[in-house]
Amino acid sequence: MEYDISNFRSFCNDKWFEHKDELFLWEQRFPEYNSTYYFQKHRWMLKKMFVDQQAKEKFAEDNHRKIQKELKRGFKKGNL
């Protein structure tokens, strides 16, 4: 499964800003480190989170198509 590098970078940036917001909410301070350090420290977690999110989105899209087909068939047969 291939992923677009720009989508991954966008995902990582979103997670960095979420991390900053969470830290500020919990401790009323911003991180003392920059995004580069955060990305290096959490690169494997971020990659796994991205892959999991992509798989969930694919499943939701496929499931949506399946449900739509079943609804159309139901309407055609007069079951609904």
Backbone hydrogen bonds, N-H to C=O, Kabsch-Sander energy under -0.5 kcal/mol:
donor,donor_aa,acceptor,acceptor_aa,energy
8,F,4,D,-1.7
9,R,5,I,-2.5
10,S,6,S,-2.3
11,F,7,N,-2.4
12,C,8,F,-2.7
13,N,9,R,-2.5
14,D,10,S,-2.3
15,K,11,F,-2.3
16,W,12,C,-2.2
17,F,13,N,-2.2
18,E,14,D,-2.3
19,H,15,K,-2.4
20,K,16,W,-2.4
21,D,17,F,-2.4
22,E,18,E,-2.7
23,L,19,H,-2.6
24,F,20,K,-2.2
25,L,21,D,-2.4
26,W,22,E,-2.7
27,E,23,L,-2.9
28,Q,24,F,-1.8
29,R,23,L,-0.6
38,Y,34,N,-1.9
39,F,35,S,-2.9
40,Q,36,T,-2.4
41,K,37,Y,-2.7
42,H,38,Y,-2.1
43,R,40,Q,-0.6
46,L,42,H,-2.8
47,K,43,R,-2.1
48,K,44,W,-2.3
49,M,45,M,-2.7
50,F,46,L,-2.4
51,V,47,K,-2.6
52,D,48,K,-2.7
53,Q,49,M,-2.3
54,Q,50,F,-2.5
55,A,51,V,-2.3
56,K,52,D,-2.3
57,E,53,Q,-2.5
58,K,54,Q,-2.2
59,F,55,A,-2.5
60,A,56,K,-2.6
61,E,57,E,-2.3
62,D,58,K,-2.7
63,N,59,F,-2.9
64,H,60,A,-2.3
65,R,61,E,-2.0
66,K,62,D,-2.2
67,I,63,N,-2.5
68,Q,64,H,-2.4
69,K,65,R,-2.4
70,E,66,K,-2.2
71,L,67,I,-2.4
72,K,68,Q,-2.4
73,R,69,K,-2.5
74,G,70,E,-2.1
75,F,71,L,-2.5
76,K,72,K,-2.3
77,K,73,R,-2.1
78,G,74,G,-0.7
78,G,75,F,-0.5
79,N,74,G,-2.3
80,L,74,G,-0.8
